[in-house]
Amino acid sequence: MRLGVVGDIFNIGVESNEFVVALAGNPNTGKSTVFNALTGLKQHTGNWPGKTVSRARGRFKHNGKDFLLVDLPGTYSLLANSAEEEVARDFICIGKPDITVVVVDATCLERNLNLVMQILEITKKVIICVNLLDEAKRKKIDIDKKRLSQILRVPVVGTNARDGDGLDELKNTIYNMIIEMEEKKQTKINCINGYNKATVSKHFSSRKCINDDEVKDKTVSQIVKIAEDIANEVVFFGDKDYYRIDRKIDNILTSKRFGIPIMLGILGIIFWITIKGANFPSELIAKGLFRFEEHLVNLFHYLGTPLWLLDMLVFGVYRTLAWVVSVMLPPMAIFFPLFTLLEDLGYLPRVAFNLDDFFEKAGAHGKQALTMCMGFGCNAAGVISCRIIDSPRERLIAIITNNFVPCNGRFPILIALSSIFLVGNFKIFHSVFAALSVLSAIFIGVIMTLITSLALSKTILRGFPSAFTLELPPYRRPQIGKVVVRSIFDRTLFVLGRAMIVAAPAGLLIWFMANITIGNMNLLDYCAHFLNPLGILIGLDGYILMAFILGFPANEIVIPIIVMCYMSTGKMLEFDSLSALRELLVANGWTWLTAVCTMLFSLNHFPCGTTLLTILKESGSKKWTLISFLLPTLVGFIVCFLVAQFVRILGLG
């Protein structure tokens, strides 16, 4: 137990009776799967002190002993060139965990051994977890774990964490090592020098190796040679060309001819399934929630609640929450699992590979493609994912431009308006055309991301795109059950809960503005009339602009606010169908041009409150947060103005 050192410096919350186990490994080795399998739901997330690198820690109990498991950032090396590598190195060097479990990929052991060797130079209290044995078996790769343990002189455990195989043995090995440490002082061993084919510099963990490029290169070369020799001795291939199928698939999915069209096709299918599948459950949830509203009203009447308070709580706060839940939950419950399936399958790195050239030409980082994809689910999550970009300049570009791709909160606006005004005449394949409309909007968002990234890299964030290594992991069979559960709990309910937290006070504010009258007009009408000239200029109206402003806490409530304003009821209303919504909008002067400009402004306007707070936290700068607010808003006004004036000049709208 290292309470003094670890607890004080790294603030991981270790208890006095707990043993600290660090979990290290390369990216794409299944390290997070091992972590989740060992800790279950007993996890906490946060940031490392002074870093924007995310930290996960969890607890598990085995044979009466308590363990705190710390999931270190995935890294290929401890020779710190990035924040992730620096965190992993410092925790192992300075924090001195009781045990370090290094997770390696059984299908590419040689490359993973580089990190193993570096960690063994720092500490001998190491357990090697050879994971993904099922994939190795499928590719006819056999690992001699006993011989590997003899060479490295540390325990080696084989696991298939996705199915839970080998995890009990891993827990027993951790427990037994702790028992040995308690019974006797561990004997100092020199495991790498014991392997007589090469010697690694003992300056690895010293400042000289960290700062001296010549020493660093020499050390890395020695480690690579040792890793190669060990792999040749313990790894046996039944099929030398075991990556043949993956290469054939990649030749299609990452080709210049087919890569982008296939990517768009996959996204189109996902949106079609989301649109088609969300309609019925969304309607069902809405009816259930609004039916419950009647019982809520009866309860308040029974309690003798004043009418103004009942109106405020039920028709202001509750109805806002009902809208958010019924509109957001079904599409999120469909979209997030599908998106997570693409992650587990290993397709998202291929998306980044396909888009890398475009981002490089825009002066941005290739990994921005991955952060942009995360923004489809939630822009706040997309901003946080920008931590994977090492360059501060390119990370800022990714953060500022992430809002140009629509998040899950903006999909309802895009789906509803495209269904009503753009594809309403298509009775056959209606959902297909709606999905194509949403896909077109997303395509515009990607184009705007590239254009603004280029503009930033040529002006206030000048610089050249940095090189990076993008690993294309092997394709893996997704575990559908676990994917659905994880995406529902980790993403869907998290985003929904966040939206509800910010939507409740927003509903309260809207109710006040709609019910406070000045003369014969309420405050909401006054504000809308003030904004109307600007709204007309860009193809909208004052009420639409007011809805976007009041929807700052959560984009999901923009359409409900518009409906409430047009109905002049002072309360949000329920609509049984899109046709009823269409009648209301058309009666208030909406045309297809209004719908298009509203969709464009939804794509290009200020981030929601949660995303803006996340930007402030990640950038640590009010200046860049303000730019992140103003830039998309300015772009939205310009784009909508140009489209509206062009259509009006042609006499089409």
C-alpha positions as CSV (number, residue, x, y, z in Angstrom):
1,M,0.0,0.0,0.0
2,R,1.4,3.4,-1.0
3,L,-1.0,5.8,0.5
4,G,1.5,8.5,1.2
5,V,3.0,8.8,-2.3
6,V,0.2,7.8,-4.5
7,G,-2.7,9.4,-2.6
8,D,-1.0,12.8,-2.2
9,I,0.5,13.3,-5.6
10,F,-2.0,11.7,-7.9
11,N,-5.1,12.2,-5.9
12,I,-6.6,8.8,-6.7
13,G,-8.5,8.4,-3.5
14,V,-6.8,5.2,-2.2
15,E,-7.9,3.9,1.2
16,S,-5.5,2.8,3.9
17,N,-6.4,-0.9,3.5
18,E,-6.2,-1.0,-0.3
19,F,-3.5,-2.2,-2.6
20,V,-2.9,-0.1,-5.8
21,V,-2.8,-1.9,-9.1
22,A,-1.8,0.1,-12.2
23,L,-3.2,-1.1,-15.5
24,A,-1.0,-0.3,-18.5
25,G,-0.9,-1.2,-22.1
26,N,-0.9,-0.1,-25.8
27,P,-4.1,1.3,-27.3
28,N,-6.4,-1.4,-28.8
29,T,-5.2,-4.2,-26.5
30,G,-8.5,-4.6,-24.7
31,K,-7.1,-2.8,-21.6
32,S,-10.4,-1.0,-20.9
33,T,-12.3,-4.3,-21.3
34,V,-10.0,-5.9,-18.6
35,F,-10.6,-2.8,-16.4
36,N,-14.4,-3.0,-16.8
37,A,-14.5,-6.7,-16.2
38,L,-12.5,-6.5,-13.0
39,T,-14.2,-3.4,-11.5
40,G,-17.8,-3.8,-12.8
41,L,-19.8,-0.7,-12.0
42,K,-17.5,0.4,-9.1
43,Q,-15.7,3.0,-11.2
44,H,-14.9,6.7,-11.0
45,T,-13.6,8.9,-13.8
46,G,-11.9,12.3,-13.8
47,N,-8.6,14.0,-14.9
48,W,-5.1,13.5,-13.7
49,P,-4.0,16.4,-11.6
50,G,-2.8,19.3,-13.8
51,K,-3.6,17.3,-17.0
52,T,-6.5,17.1,-19.5
53,V,-5.8,13.3,-19.7
54,S,-8.8,11.3,-18.5
55,R,-8.4,9.0,-15.5
56,A,-10.4,6.0,-14.6
57,R,-10.1,4.1,-11.4
58,G,-12.2,1.3,-9.9
59,R,-12.2,-1.2,-7.0
60,F,-12.5,-4.9,-6.7
61,K,-12.2,-7.4,-3.8
62,H,-10.5,-10.8,-3.9
63,N,-9.9,-13.3,-1.2
64,G,-10.6,-10.7,1.5
65,K,-8.2,-8.1,0.1
66,D,-9.2,-4.7,-1.4
67,F,-7.6,-3.5,-4.6
68,L,-7.8,-0.1,-6.2
69,L,-7.3,-0.5,-10.0
70,V,-6.0,2.6,-11.9
71,D,-6.4,2.5,-15.7
72,L,-3.4,4.4,-17.1
73,P,-3.8,6.1,-20.5
74,G,-3.1,3.8,-23.5
75,T,0.4,4.4,-24.7
76,Y,3.1,2.8,-26.9
77,S,6.0,4.2,-24.9
78,L,7.1,5.7,-21.6
79,L,9.5,8.1,-23.3
80,A,7.2,11.0,-22.9
81,N,6.3,12.7,-26.1
82,S,2.7,13.2,-25.2
83,A,0.6,13.9,-22.1
84,E,-0.6,10.3,-22.0
85,E,2.9,8.9,-22.0
86,E,4.0,11.4,-19.3
87,V,1.1,10.4,-17.1
88,A,1.8,6.7,-17.4
89,R,5.5,7.1,-16.8
90,D,5.1,9.4,-13.8
91,F,2.5,7.1,-12.1
92,I,4.7,4.0,-12.5
93,C,8.0,5.9,-11.6
94,I,6.8,8.2,-8.8
95,G,3.5,6.7,-7.7
96,K,5.1,3.3,-7.3
97,P,1.9,1.2,-7.4
98,D,2.0,-2.1,-5.6
99,I,1.6,-4.0,-8.8
100,T,1.6,-3.0,-12.5
101,V,-0.5,-5.2,-14.8
102,V,0.6,-4.7,-18.5
103,V,-2.1,-5.8,-21.0
104,V,-0.7,-7.0,-24.3
105,D,-2.3,-8.0,-27.5
106,A,-1.8,-11.7,-28.3
107,T,-2.0,-11.0,-32.1
108,C,0.9,-8.5,-32.1
109,L,3.0,-9.4,-29.1
110,E,6.3,-8.2,-30.5
111,R,5.1,-4.5,-30.7
112,N,3.5,-4.7,-27.3
113,L,6.7,-6.0,-25.7
114,N,8.4,-2.6,-26.2
115,L,6.2,-1.1,-23.5
116,V,6.6,-4.2,-21.3
117,M,10.4,-3.8,-21.4
118,Q,10.3,-0.1,-20.5
119,I,8.0,-0.8,-17.5
120,L,10.3,-3.7,-16.4
121,E,13.2,-1.2,-16.3
122,I,11.2,0.8,-13.7
123,T,9.7,-1.9,-11.6
124,K,9.8,-5.7,-11.3
125,K,6.4,-5.9,-9.6
126,V,4.7,-6.6,-13.0
127,I,2.2,-9.1,-14.3
128,I,1.8,-9.6,-18.0
129,C,-1.8,-10.1,-19.2
130,V,-1.8,-11.6,-22.7
131,N,-5.3,-10.6,-23.8
132,L,-7.3,-11.3,-27.0
133,L,-6.4,-15.0,-27.0
134,D,-9.6,-15.7,-28.9
135,E,-8.5,-13.5,-31.8
136,A,-5.0,-15.1,-31.7
137,K,-6.7,-18.5,-31.9
138,R,-8.8,-17.5,-34.9
139,K,-5.7,-16.3,-36.7
140,K,-3.8,-19.4,-35.7
141,I,-1.3,-17.6,-33.4
142,D,0.0,-19.5,-30.4
143,I,1.8,-17.9,-27.4
144,D,4.1,-19.9,-25.2
145,K,3.1,-18.1,-22.0
146,K,5.3,-20.3,-19.8
147,R,8.4,-19.6,-21.8
148,L,7.5,-15.9,-21.9
149,S,7.3,-15.9,-18.1
150,Q,10.6,-17.7,-17.8
151,I,12.3,-15.1,-20.0
152,L,10.8,-12.0,-18.4
153,R,10.8,-13.6,-14.9
154,V,7.4,-12.2,-14.1
155,P,4.0,-13.9,-14.1
156,V,2.2,-14.2,-17.4
157,V,-1.6,-14.8,-17.6
158,G,-3.7,-15.4,-20.7
159,T,-7.1,-13.8,-20.9
160,N,-10.0,-13.2,-23.2
161,A,-11.5,-10.3,-21.2
162,R,-14.6,-9.9,-23.5
163,D,-15.9,-13.3,-22.5
164,G,-14.4,-13.2,-19.0
165,D,-11.9,-16.0,-19.7
166,G,-8.8,-16.0,-17.5
167,L,-9.9,-13.1,-15.2
168,D,-10.1,-15.3,-12.1
169,E,-6.5,-16.5,-12.8
170,L,-5.5,-12.8,-13.2
171,K,-7.1,-11.9,-9.8
172,N,-5.4,-14.9,-8.2
173,T,-2.0,-13.9,-9.6
174,I,-2.4,-10.3,-8.3
175,Y,-3.5,-11.7,-4.9
176,N,-0.5,-14.2,-4.7
177,M,2.0,-11.5,-5.6
178,I,0.6,-9.3,-2.8
179,I,0.9,-12.2,-0.4
180,E,4.6,-12.8,-1.4
181,M,5.3,-9.1,-1.0
182,E,3.9,-9.2,2.5
183,E,5.7,-12.3,3.5
184,K,9.2,-11.3,2.3
185,K,10.9,-8.4,0.8
186,Q,11.0,-8.9,-3.0
187,T,14.3,-10.0,-4.3
188,K,15.9,-7.6,-6.8
189,I,16.1,-9.2,-10.2
190,N,17.4,-7.9,-13.5
191,C,15.0,-9.6,-15.8
192,I,16.2,-7.9,-19.0
193,N,19.9,-8.4,-18.4
194,G,19.0,-12.0,-17.5
195,Y,18.0,-12.4,-21.2
196,N,21.5,-12.6,-22.5
197,K,20.9,-11.6,-26.1
198,A,21.0,-7.8,-25.4
199,T,21.3,-5.2,-22.7
200,V,19.1,-2.2,-22.2
201,S,20.4,1.1,-20.9
202,K,19.8,1.6,-17.2
203,H,19.2,5.3,-17.9
204,F,15.7,4.7,-19.1
205,S,13.8,6.2,-16.3
206,S,16.4,8.9,-15.6
207,R,16.1,12.5,-16.8
208,K,19.1,12.0,-19.1
209,C,17.1,9.4,-21.2
210,I,14.0,11.6,-21.2
211,N,15.9,14.7,-22.5
212,D,18.8,13.2,-24.5
213,D,17.6,12.2,-27.9
214,E,20.8,10.2,-28.6
215,V,20.4,8.1,-25.4
216,K,16.6,7.8,-26.1
217,D,17.2,6.5,-29.7
218,K,19.8,4.0,-28.5
219,T,17.6,2.8,-25.7
220,V,14.6,2.3,-28.0
221,S,16.7,0.4,-30.5
222,Q,17.9,-2.0,-27.9
223,I,14.4,-2.5,-26.6
224,V,13.0,-3.2,-30.1
225,K,15.8,-5.7,-30.7
226,I,15.0,-7.6,-27.5
227,A,11.3,-7.5,-28.2
228,E,11.9,-9.0,-31.6
229,D,14.1,-11.8,-30.2
230,I,11.7,-12.7,-27.4
231,A,8.7,-12.7,-29.9
232,N,10.6,-15.1,-32.2
233,E,11.1,-17.5,-29.3
234,V,7.5,-17.5,-27.8
235,V,5.2,-16.7,-30.7
236,F,4.2,-19.4,-33.2
237,F,2.2,-18.8,-36.4
238,G,0.0,-21.4,-37.9
239,D,-0.7,-19.0,-40.8
240,K,2.0,-16.5,-41.6
241,D,-0.4,-14.4,-43.6
242,Y,-3.0,-14.1,-40.8
243,Y,-3.9,-10.5,-41.7
244,R,-4.8,-11.4,-45.2
245,I,-8.6,-11.0,-44.8
246,D,-8.2,-7.7,-42.9
247,R,-6.0,-6.4,-45.6
248,K,-8.5,-7.3,-48.3
249,I,-11.3,-5.5,-46.4
250,D,-9.1,-2.5,-45.8
251,N,-8.2,-2.4,-49.5
252,I,-11.9,-1.6,-50.1
253,L,-12.9,0.4,-47.0
254,T,-9.8,2.7,-47.1
255,S,-9.4,3.0,-50.9
256,K,-9.6,6.4,-52.5
257,R,-12.3,5.2,-54.8
258,F,-14.6,3.4,-52.4
259,G,-13.6,4.6,-48.9
260,I,-15.7,7.8,-48.7
261,P,-18.8,6.5,-50.5
262,I,-18.9,3.4,-48.2
263,M,-18.5,5.7,-45.2
264,L,-21.4,7.9,-46.3
265,G,-23.4,4.8,-47.0
266,I,-22.8,3.3,-43.5
267,L,-23.7,6.6,-41.9
268,G,-26.8,6.9,-44.1
269,I,-28.0,3.4,-43.0
270,I,-27.4,4.3,-39.3
271,F,-29.5,7.5,-39.7
272,W,-32.2,5.6,-41.6
273,I,-32.5,3.0,-38.8
274,T,-32.5,5.7,-36.2
275,I,-35.3,7.7,-38.0
276,K,-37.3,4.6,-38.9
277,G,-37.0,3.0,-35.5
278,A,-37.5,6.1,-33.3
279,N,-40.9,7.2,-34.6
280,F,-43.1,4.7,-32.8
281,P,-41.3,4.6,-29.4
282,S,-41.1,8.4,-29.4
283,E,-44.8,8.7,-29.9
284,L,-45.5,6.0,-27.3
285,I,-43.3,7.7,-24.7
286,A,-44.8,11.1,-25.4
287,K,-48.3,9.8,-24.9
288,G,-47.3,8.0,-21.7
289,L,-45.6,11.1,-20.2
290,F,-48.5,13.5,-21.2
291,R,-51.0,11.0,-19.8
292,F,-49.1,11.0,-16.5
293,E,-49.3,14.8,-16.6
294,E,-53.0,14.5,-16.0
295,H,-52.4,12.5,-12.8
296,L,-49.8,15.1,-11.8
297,V,-52.3,17.9,-12.2
298,N,-54.9,16.0,-10.1
299,L,-52.3,15.4,-7.4
300,F,-51.4,19.1,-7.2
301,H,-55.2,20.0,-7.1
302,Y,-55.6,17.5,-4.3
303,L,-52.7,19.1,-2.4
304,G,-54.3,22.5,-2.8
305,T,-51.4,23.9,-4.8
306,P,-51.9,27.5,-6.1
307,L,-52.8,27.7,-9.7
308,W,-49.8,29.7,-10.7
309,L,-47.4,27.3,-9.0
310,L,-49.2,24.3,-10.6
311,D,-49.0,26.0,-14.0
312,M,-45.3,26.7,-13.6
313,L,-44.2,23.3,-12.4
314,V,-46.4,21.1,-14.7
315,F,-46.7,23.2,-17.9
316,G,-43.3,24.8,-17.5
317,V,-40.8,22.4,-16.0
318,Y,-42.5,19.0,-16.4
319,R,-43.7,19.5,-19.9
320,T,-40.2,20.6,-21.0
321,L,-38.7,17.5,-19.5
322,A,-41.4,15.4,-21.2
323,W,-40.5,16.9,-24.5
324,V,-36.8,16.3,-24.0
325,V,-37.2,12.7,-22.9
326,S,-39.7,11.7,-25.6
327,V,-37.7,13.4,-28.4
328,M,-34.2,12.4,-27.3
329,L,-34.4,9.0,-25.7
330,P,-35.6,6.8,-28.7
331,P,-33.1,8.1,-31.3
332,M,-30.3,8.1,-28.7
333,A,-31.1,4.5,-27.6
334,I,-30.8,3.5,-31.3
335,F,-28.0,5.7,-32.5
336,F,-25.5,5.2,-29.7
337,P,-25.5,1.4,-29.8
338,L,-25.1,1.4,-33.6
339,F,-22.2,3.9,-33.3
340,T,-20.6,1.9,-30.5
341,L,-20.9,-1.2,-32.7
342,L,-18.8,0.6,-35.3
343,E,-16.2,1.4,-32.6
344,D,-16.0,-2.2,-31.4
345,L,-15.8,-3.5,-34.9
346,G,-12.8,-1.3,-35.5
347,Y,-14.2,0.9,-38.3
348,L,-13.8,4.4,-36.7
349,P,-10.0,4.4,-37.2
350,R,-10.7,3.7,-40.9
351,V,-12.9,6.8,-41.0
352,A,-10.1,8.8,-39.6
353,F,-7.7,7.3,-42.2
354,N,-10.1,8.2,-45.0
355,L,-10.5,11.8,-43.8
356,D,-6.9,12.4,-42.9
357,D,-5.9,13.9,-46.2
358,F,-8.8,16.4,-46.0
359,F,-7.9,17.5,-42.5
360,E,-4.2,17.7,-43.4
361,K,-5.0,20.1,-46.3
362,A,-7.1,22.1,-43.8
363,G,-4.0,22.5,-41.6
364,A,-5.6,20.3,-38.9
365,H,-4.7,17.0,-37.3
366,G,-5.9,13.7,-38.7
367,K,-7.3,12.6,-35.4
368,Q,-9.8,15.4,-35.6
369,A,-11.8,13.0,-37.7
370,L,-12.3,10.8,-34.7
371,T,-13.2,13.7,-32.4
372,M,-15.7,15.0,-35.0
373,C,-17.3,11.5,-35.1
374,M,-17.7,11.6,-31.3
375,G,-19.5,15.0,-31.7
376,F,-22.3,13.2,-33.5
377,G,-23.4,11.8,-30.2
378,C,-22.6,14.8,-28.0
379,N,-20.5,17.8,-28.8
380,A,-19.3,18.0,-25.2
381,A,-18.1,14.4,-25.5
382,G,-16.5,15.4,-28.8
383,V,-14.6,18.3,-27.1
384,I,-13.4,16.0,-24.4
385,S,-12.1,13.5,-26.9
386,C,-9.9,16.2,-28.4
387,R,-7.4,15.2,-25.7
388,I,-6.1,12.5,-28.0
389,I,-4.5,15.3,-30.1
390,D,-1.0,16.1,-28.7
391,S,-0.5,19.4,-30.5
392,P,-2.0,22.3,-28.5
393,R,-2.7,24.3,-31.7
394,E,-4.4,21.4,-33.5
395,R,-6.3,20.5,-30.3
396,L,-7.7,24.0,-30.1
397,I,-8.8,23.8,-33.8
398,A,-10.6,20.5,-33.1
399,I,-12.3,22.0,-30.0
400,I,-13.5,25.2,-31.7
401,T,-14.8,23.4,-34.8
402,N,-16.5,20.4,-33.1
403,N,-19.8,22.2,-32.8
404,F,-20.2,22.3,-36.6
405,V,-21.3,18.6,-36.7
406,P,-24.8,18.1,-35.3
407,C,-25.1,16.4,-31.9
408,N,-27.9,14.1,-30.9
409,G,-29.8,17.1,-29.5
410,R,-30.0,18.7,-33.0
411,F,-31.0,15.6,-34.8
412,P,-34.7,16.0,-33.8
413,I,-34.8,19.4,-35.5
414,L,-33.1,18.1,-38.7
415,I,-35.3,15.0,-38.8
416,A,-38.6,16.7,-38.1
417,L,-38.1,19.6,-40.6
418,S,-36.7,17.4,-43.3
419,S,-39.6,15.0,-42.9
420,I,-42.2,17.8,-43.0
421,F,-40.9,20.2,-45.6
422,L,-38.2,18.5,-47.7
423,V,-39.5,14.9,-48.2
424,G,-43.2,15.3,-47.3
425,N,-44.3,14.6,-50.8
426,F,-42.5,11.3,-51.0
427,K,-45.0,8.8,-49.7
428,I,-42.8,5.8,-50.7
429,F,-39.4,5.5,-49.0
430,H,-40.2,8.5,-46.9
431,S,-37.7,7.5,-44.1
432,V,-35.0,6.9,-46.8
433,F,-35.3,10.4,-48.2
434,A,-35.4,11.8,-44.6
435,A,-32.2,10.0,-43.8
436,L,-30.6,11.3,-47.0
437,S,-31.7,14.8,-46.0
438,V,-30.1,14.4,-42.6
439,L,-27.0,12.9,-44.2
440,S,-26.8,15.9,-46.5
441,A,-27.0,18.3,-43.5
442,I,-24.2,16.3,-41.8
443,F,-22.1,16.5,-45.0
444,I,-22.5,20.3,-44.9
445,G,-21.4,20.2,-41.3
446,V,-18.2,18.3,-42.2
447,I,-17.5,20.8,-45.1
448,M,-17.9,23.7,-42.7
449,T,-15.6,22.0,-40.2
450,L,-12.9,21.7,-42.8
451,I,-13.4,25.3,-44.1
452,T,-13.3,26.8,-40.6
453,S,-10.3,24.6,-39.6
454,L,-8.4,25.9,-42.7
455,A,-9.4,29.5,-41.8
456,L,-8.2,29.1,-38.2
457,S,-4.9,27.4,-39.3
458,K,-4.2,30.3,-41.7
459,T,-5.1,33.1,-39.3
460,I,-5.2,33.0,-35.4
461,L,-3.9,29.4,-35.1
462,R,-1.1,29.4,-37.8
463,G,1.0,26.3,-38.1
464,F,1.6,23.1,-40.0
465,P,-0.2,19.8,-39.4
466,S,1.8,17.4,-37.3
467,A,2.5,13.9,-38.3
468,F,1.0,11.1,-36.3
469,T,0.8,7.3,-36.3
470,L,-2.7,5.9,-36.7
471,E,-3.0,2.3,-35.9
472,L,-5.7,0.3,-37.8
473,P,-6.7,-2.3,-35.3
474,P,-7.9,-5.7,-36.5
475,Y,-11.6,-6.2,-37.1
476,R,-13.3,-7.7,-34.1
477,R,-16.6,-9.3,-33.6
478,P,-18.7,-6.9,-31.5
479,Q,-20.4,-8.3,-28.4
480,I,-23.9,-6.9,-29.2
481,G,-25.3,-7.5,-25.7
482,K,-22.5,-5.7,-23.9
483,V,-22.4,-2.9,-26.5
484,V,-26.1,-2.2,-26.0
485,V,-25.8,-2.2,-22.2
486,R,-22.7,-0.1,-22.2
487,S,-24.0,2.5,-24.7
488,I,-27.3,2.8,-22.9
489,F,-25.7,3.4,-19.5
490,D,-22.5,5.2,-20.4
491,R,-23.8,7.4,-23.2
492,T,-27.6,7.5,-23.6
493,L,-28.6,7.9,-20.0
494,F,-25.6,10.2,-19.3
495,V,-26.5,12.6,-22.2
496,L,-30.2,12.4,-21.4
497,G,-29.6,13.1,-17.7
498,R,-27.4,16.1,-18.6
499,A,-30.1,17.4,-21.0
500,M,-32.8,17.1,-18.3
501,I,-30.7,18.9,-15.8
502,V,-30.3,22.0,-18.0
503,A,-33.8,21.7,-19.6
504,A,-35.7,22.0,-16.3
505,P,-34.5,25.6,-15.4
506,A,-34.9,26.5,-19.1
507,G,-38.5,25.4,-19.0
508,L,-39.0,27.6,-15.9
509,L,-37.5,30.6,-17.7
510,I,-39.6,30.1,-20.8
511,W,-42.7,29.8,-18.6
512,F,-42.0,33.1,-16.9
513,M,-41.3,34.9,-20.2
514,A,-44.5,33.6,-21.7
515,N,-46.6,34.5,-18.7
516,I,-45.3,37.9,-17.8
517,T,-47.3,40.4,-19.8
518,I,-46.5,44.0,-20.6
519,G,-49.6,45.7,-21.9
520,N,-51.2,43.2,-24.2
521,M,-48.0,41.3,-25.0
522,N,-46.0,38.8,-23.0
523,L,-42.2,39.2,-22.6
524,L,-41.5,36.4,-25.1
525,D,-43.5,38.2,-27.8
526,Y,-41.7,41.5,-27.1
527,C,-38.3,39.8,-27.6
528,A,-39.4,37.9,-30.7
529,H,-40.7,41.1,-32.3
530,F,-37.4,42.9,-31.5
531,L,-35.5,40.1,-33.3
532,N,-37.9,39.7,-36.2
533,P,-36.2,42.0,-38.7
534,L,-32.9,40.2,-38.2
535,G,-34.7,36.8,-38.4
536,I,-36.4,37.8,-41.7
537,L,-33.1,38.9,-43.2
538,I,-31.6,35.4,-42.7
539,G,-34.7,33.4,-43.7
540,L,-36.1,32.9,-40.2
541,D,-38.3,35.0,-37.9
542,G,-38.0,36.5,-34.5
543,Y,-39.6,33.5,-32.7
544,I,-37.2,31.0,-34.3
545,L,-34.2,33.1,-33.2
546,M,-35.7,33.5,-29.7
547,A,-36.2,29.7,-29.6
548,F,-32.5,29.2,-30.4
549,I,-31.5,31.7,-27.7
550,L,-33.7,30.1,-25.0
551,G,-32.6,26.7,-26.2
552,F,-29.0,27.5,-25.2
553,P,-29.1,25.1,-22.2
554,A,-30.4,22.2,-24.5
555,N,-30.9,22.1,-28.3
556,E,-33.7,19.6,-27.8
557,I,-36.2,22.2,-26.7
558,V,-35.9,24.5,-29.7
559,I,-38.9,23.1,-31.6
560,P,-41.1,22.9,-28.4
561,I,-40.3,26.6,-27.7
562,I,-41.3,27.6,-31.3
563,V,-44.5,25.7,-30.9
564,M,-45.3,27.4,-27.6
565,C,-44.6,30.8,-29.1
566,Y,-46.8,30.3,-32.1
567,M,-49.7,28.9,-30.0
568,S,-49.4,31.9,-27.6
569,T,-50.4,29.6,-24.7
570,G,-47.6,30.2,-22.3
571,K,-47.0,26.5,-22.1
572,M,-45.4,23.8,-24.2
573,L,-47.9,21.7,-26.2
574,E,-48.1,18.0,-27.2
575,F,-48.5,17.1,-30.9
576,D,-49.8,13.7,-31.9
577,S,-48.2,13.8,-35.4
578,L,-45.9,15.7,-37.7
579,S,-48.8,16.7,-39.9
580,A,-50.3,18.7,-37.0
581,L,-46.9,20.4,-36.5
582,R,-46.7,21.2,-40.2
583,E,-50.1,22.8,-40.2
584,L,-49.1,25.1,-37.3
585,L,-45.8,26.1,-38.9
586,V,-47.3,26.8,-42.3
587,A,-50.0,28.8,-40.7
588,N,-47.2,31.0,-39.2
589,G,-45.6,31.7,-42.5
590,W,-43.2,28.8,-42.8
591,T,-42.0,27.6,-46.3
592,W,-39.4,25.2,-47.4
593,L,-36.9,28.1,-47.3
594,T,-37.7,28.7,-43.6
595,A,-37.1,25.0,-42.9
596,V,-33.8,24.9,-44.8
597,C,-32.5,28.1,-43.1
598,T,-33.6,26.7,-39.7
599,M,-31.7,23.5,-40.4
600,L,-28.7,25.4,-41.5
601,F,-28.8,27.7,-38.4
602,S,-29.2,24.6,-36.3
603,L,-25.9,23.3,-37.8
604,N,-24.1,26.6,-37.5
605,H,-24.8,28.4,-34.2
606,F,-23.4,28.7,-30.8
607,P,-22.7,25.5,-28.7
608,C,-25.1,24.5,-26.0
609,G,-24.4,25.5,-22.4
610,T,-22.9,22.1,-21.4
611,T,-20.5,22.1,-24.5
612,L,-19.5,25.7,-23.8
613,L,-18.6,24.9,-20.2
614,T,-16.7,21.8,-21.4
615,I,-14.7,24.0,-23.9
616,L,-13.8,26.4,-21.0
617,K,-12.6,23.5,-18.9
618,E,-10.6,21.8,-21.7
619,S,-9.1,25.0,-23.2
620,G,-8.6,26.8,-19.8
621,S,-9.2,30.0,-21.7
622,K,-12.2,32.4,-21.7
623,K,-10.8,33.9,-25.0
624,W,-11.0,30.6,-26.9
625,T,-14.4,29.8,-25.3
626,L,-15.7,33.1,-26.6
627,I,-14.3,32.4,-30.0
628,S,-16.0,29.0,-29.9
629,F,-19.3,30.8,-29.2
630,L,-18.9,33.5,-31.8
631,L,-17.4,31.7,-34.8
632,P,-20.2,29.2,-35.5
633,T,-22.8,31.8,-34.8
634,L,-21.2,34.2,-37.3
635,V,-20.9,31.4,-39.9
636,G,-24.6,30.6,-39.3
637,F,-25.8,34.1,-40.0
638,I,-23.6,34.4,-43.1
639,V,-24.7,31.1,-44.6
640,C,-28.4,31.6,-43.8
641,F,-28.3,35.2,-45.2
642,L,-26.6,34.1,-48.5
643,V,-29.0,31.2,-49.0
644,A,-32.1,33.2,-48.2
645,Q,-31.1,36.1,-50.4
646,F,-30.1,33.8,-53.3
647,V,-33.5,32.0,-53.2
648,R,-35.4,35.2,-53.0
649,I,-33.6,36.7,-55.9
650,L,-34.5,33.7,-58.0
651,G,-38.1,34.0,-56.8
652,L,-38.1,30.4,-55.4
653,G,-39.0,31.1,-51.8
